[in-house]
Amino acid sequence: MNIAVLGAGAWGTGMALHLSRLGHRVTLCPRRMEHALELASARENRDYLPGFTWGPDMQIGCEFKPAVMEAEMIVLACPIRGLREFCQELAAARESAWQAKMVVTLCKGVEMRSLHAPSEIVSELVPGIAVGALSGPSNAAEVAAGSPTAVVLASEAGEELTARMQEALNGGSLRVYRSADLRGVELGGALKNIYAIGAGLCDGLRLGDNAKAALLTRSLHEMARLGIALGGQAETFYGLSGVGDLMATSFGAWSRNRGFGEAVGKGQRVADLLDHRKTVVEGYDATDGYFRIVKKCGARTPILDQIHAILYQGVEPRQALGVLLSRSLKPEHS
């Protein structure tokens, strides 16, 4: 299959390497011309995924329009902050993408201005083409290295097309499941970043294994409750894009969200941690975005509320913990 991967951060590069190993005709197209020239020369993404090289079979694109020409699948691999701009460029190149059957997003979160999920942004700006979301516990370096990984491809496009895209993505050490719950899979991928920050706060405060296990158990319960209130299916949050991604992101030493929470727990200032970063802490924006969404839908999210208080209101992490511990007693599954 001819596949264009637009965006050459760590995850886009890792996915392009995987797809190339499967024998697909892959074009990896970064956003910046100078980055494209560097990738084409070095055959390695030294900025975002050093240590993994590729041969001449994987092409490097300099512009979206020629990159998507004849592509049957277009993979959007950018932070959600940049997704609207990517989609605007893709829409301008739509005439070239006449063979495209599905746009698959790898980004997780919510757009701060519109509070839209990735698939909603794609559908708005690139109408008339099927949209899918790939999510699950999938560290880019491990995918690039060929380590065993399982993810889920969600789409409302219908069983036949989704299964075809699933088959194209699946292979080697990457096992791909499919789901029709696009809403739930996107919510799981976004919400887990918020609660992974909470796990990092536990690490930074040195609260111990008991506290971290309890926090993540209650976080999963809260994530599922909120996800269902926002239109997801219950079983989705106990699958790869829910509990699976939550566990990986909450325990992985590589996790930007967990590491960010740990640094805040150790007393570092949020603003200092966010300044001059090359990579995005997606859970930071997601915390505020879903805090605003919660206020509209009326869901009960005490853990999210306290993570928001720490990140956006300057509340000390131990003070927020005290608020959680002093809540009124209730049955476990309420």
N, C-alpha and C positions, 0 to 999 in steps of 0.2 A: 504494500500500500504506500502511496505517496503521502507523507505527513510533514506538515510545517509546524515547528515549535517556535512560537513568537515570545521572546523574552529569554535571556541567557543568564539568569541568576543561577544559584546552586541547583534548585529543583528543576528548572527548565533544562539545564545542561545534563543533569542526571537522567532525566526522562529521555532526552535525545540520545544519549549513549545507550540506554536500554533498548530503545526502539531500533537503533541502528544495528545492535547486536542480533536483533530478531530478523534482520534482513530487509527491513523497510527502507524506502528511499526517503531519507530524513534531511530536512533543511532546518538548521538552528539559526534563528535571526534575532540578534540583540537589538536593543532600542537605539544604541548610539553607534554611529559609523566608526568611530575610533576603536570601540570595543570589538566590532566585527573584524576590522583589519588585524587587531591583535590576536583574536581567536583563529583567524585564517592562517596567520603566520606561525603562531606557537602550537596550534592544534591542542591547546590546553586552556582551560579557563582559570588563569592564575589568580584572578581577583576573587572569584566566588566558589570555585571548586578545584583547588590545586591538587595535582597528583594524579589526575585522570586524563589520559591523552586519547586521541582518536586518529584513525587513518583517513585516507582520501574518500572513502565511501560516504562519510557524513559531510554534507555541504554546509557552508556558512553563508548566510544571506546578509545583504547590506540594507535592503529595503523590504517592507512587507509585501508590496505588490508582486514582484517576481517570486518571492518566497512562497506565496500561497497559490501560484499558478499551477494548476493540475493537482493540487492537494485534495485528497478525499477527507482527511481529518486535519483540523487546525487546533493546535493546543495553545492556549493562552497561559503563559507562565510568568505572571507578574504579581506584585503585591496588589491588593484591591485598591489601594490609593491610585495606582496607575491604570486600572482596568478601563475606565471610561476613555482615556486617551488612546489606549490600544484599540478599543472597539471603534473609535472614530476613524483611526487609520485603516482598520480592517474594512470598515464600511466604504471608505474611499477606494479600496482595492477590490471591492466585491466583484467587479466584472471579471477580474482575473481568476477569482476563486469559483469558477463555474462548476467544478466537479465536487466542491466541498459538500459532504453529507452531514457533518456534525462539528460544532465548536465545543471543545472540552476545556473547561477551566480548571486550573490547579490552585488558584488563590482561595484564601479562606478569610471570611470576615464580613463586614458590612460597610457600605459606602457611607461616609459620615454625613454628607450633604443630603442624600436622598433616603438613607437608611434602607437601601436596596441590597439584596443578595447578588452575588456575581451573575447568576443566570438571568436575573431580572435586568441587569445592565446590558448583557449581551442581547437579550430578546428585544430590548428597547432600541438599540443602536444598529443591530444587524438582524433585522426581522426576516422571517421566512426560512430560517435554517435551524435544524435541531440543535439543542444545547444539552451538554452533559457536564457533570462535575466528578472529578476523580479525587477521592479522599481516603484517609486511613492512616495508620501508623507507618510513615514512610520517610525516614531520614534520607536526604538526597545523596549523601556520601555512600550510604549502604546500598542504595539502588544502583548508583554508579559502579560500585564494587561488585555487584552481582550477589549481594547477600539476600537470603530468603526474606521476602516481603509479601504481604497481602493487603490489597486495597479494594475499594468498591467504586464502580462506575455507576452513577445515578443519572437517569434521564427519563423524561416523560415522552420521549419520541416514539415509543412502541417497542415491543419485544424484539422484533426482527432486526431493526436497525441497531438497537442497543446491544444485542447479542453479537452483531457483526463488529461493532467497535470494541466490544469486550474481547473478542477473539484476537483482534489486531493488537491490543495492548498487552494481552496475556502471553506469557512464555518465559522460558529460562527460569530464573529464580523469582519472578514476579507473578503471583497468582492474582487474578482480577475477578471479583464477583460483580454481579449487577443488581441494580435496584431501581424500582419505579418511583421511589420516594425521594425525588430531587430536593424538595423542601427540607426534609429531615436530615439528609446527608449533608447539605450545606450548613444547616444549623449546628449539627454535631461538630463539623470541622471548625466552625467559628467559635462556638461556646467553649470548646475544650481549651482554647488558648487562654481564656480568662481564668479558668480554674487551674491551669498549669502555672499561671502567675501566683495563685494562692499556694500551690505546692512549693514553689520557690520561696515564698515568704516563710513557710514552715522551715525550710532548709536554712535560710538566712538567720532566723531567730533561734535556730537549734532547738526546736520544740520536741524532736524525737520522732521515732517511727510510729508510736501510738497516735500522736496528733496528726501526722501526715496521712496515715491510713484513714483515720476518722474523717478528716477534711475531704479527702478524695471520694470516700463513700457517700458522704452527704452532698458533695458537689455533683456526683453522677445522678443522684436522686433529683437534685435541683435542676440540672441540665435537662433531664428527661421531662420533668414537669413543665419547664418553660418551653422546651421544644414542641411538646404536644399542644400546648396552648397556642403556639405560633403556627400550627398546621402540620407538624411532622408526625410520623407514625411511631408508636411507643417502641417497637422492636428495633427500629433503626438506632436508637441511642444505646442499645445494648450490643451493638455490632461494631464493625471495624471503624466506622467514622465517628462513633460515640465513645464507648468505653475503651476501645482499642487505641484510638488516637489520644485519648485522655491519658492513658497509662504511659505511652511512649513519650509524650510531650512533658509529662510531669516527673519522669524519672531520668530521661536522657540527659547526659552531660552536655550534649550538643544543642539542647533546646534553648532557643533564644528567649522564649517566654518564661521558662523555669529559671533560667539564669538571671533574667531581668528581675523577677520576683525575689530571688535570693539576694541580689545586690541591694534592693530596696529594704529587705529585711535586715540587712547588715548596717543600714543607716545611710546609704548613699542617696543623694537627691535624685528624684525622678527626672528633672530637667537635665541634669548633668549626664545621666545615663542615656538620654535620647539624643543629645547633641552630637552631631558629626558621626552618626552611625552609617555604615555602608548598608547594613541589613535592617529590615523593618521588624519591630516587635509588634506583630499583628494583634496580640491580645490587648495592647494598650488602647488603641482606637476602639476595638470591639467592646471593651469594658464600658466606655462612654456611650457607644452606639446602642448597645443592648440595655443599658441603664435607662436610656431615653425611651426605647421600645417598651420596656417593662412598665414604665410610668403610664404609657398609653393603654396597654392591655390589662394592667392590674394584677399581673402574676406575682406570686410571693417568692422573692429571691434574696434571702438574707445574706448569703455568702457573696453573691455578686455585689450587693449593696455595700458591703464592708470593703471589698476590694476597690470599688469605685471611691469610697471615702478616703482610702489610703492614697490612691493614685491622683485623685483630682481635687480632694478637699484638704489634703495635708494632715489627715488623721494619722497618729502614730500606730504602727502595726500592732503593738501589744494592746493598745486601747481598743482597736477594732476587734481583736481576739476576745477581749473582755466582753464586748457587746454580744458576740455570738454565744459565749458561754453562759451569759446571764439571761438569755431568752427564756420565756415561760416553757415549762415542761410539756411534752406532748407525746403521743404514740410514735414509734419509729417511722411508720410508713404513711404518716399524714403529711 
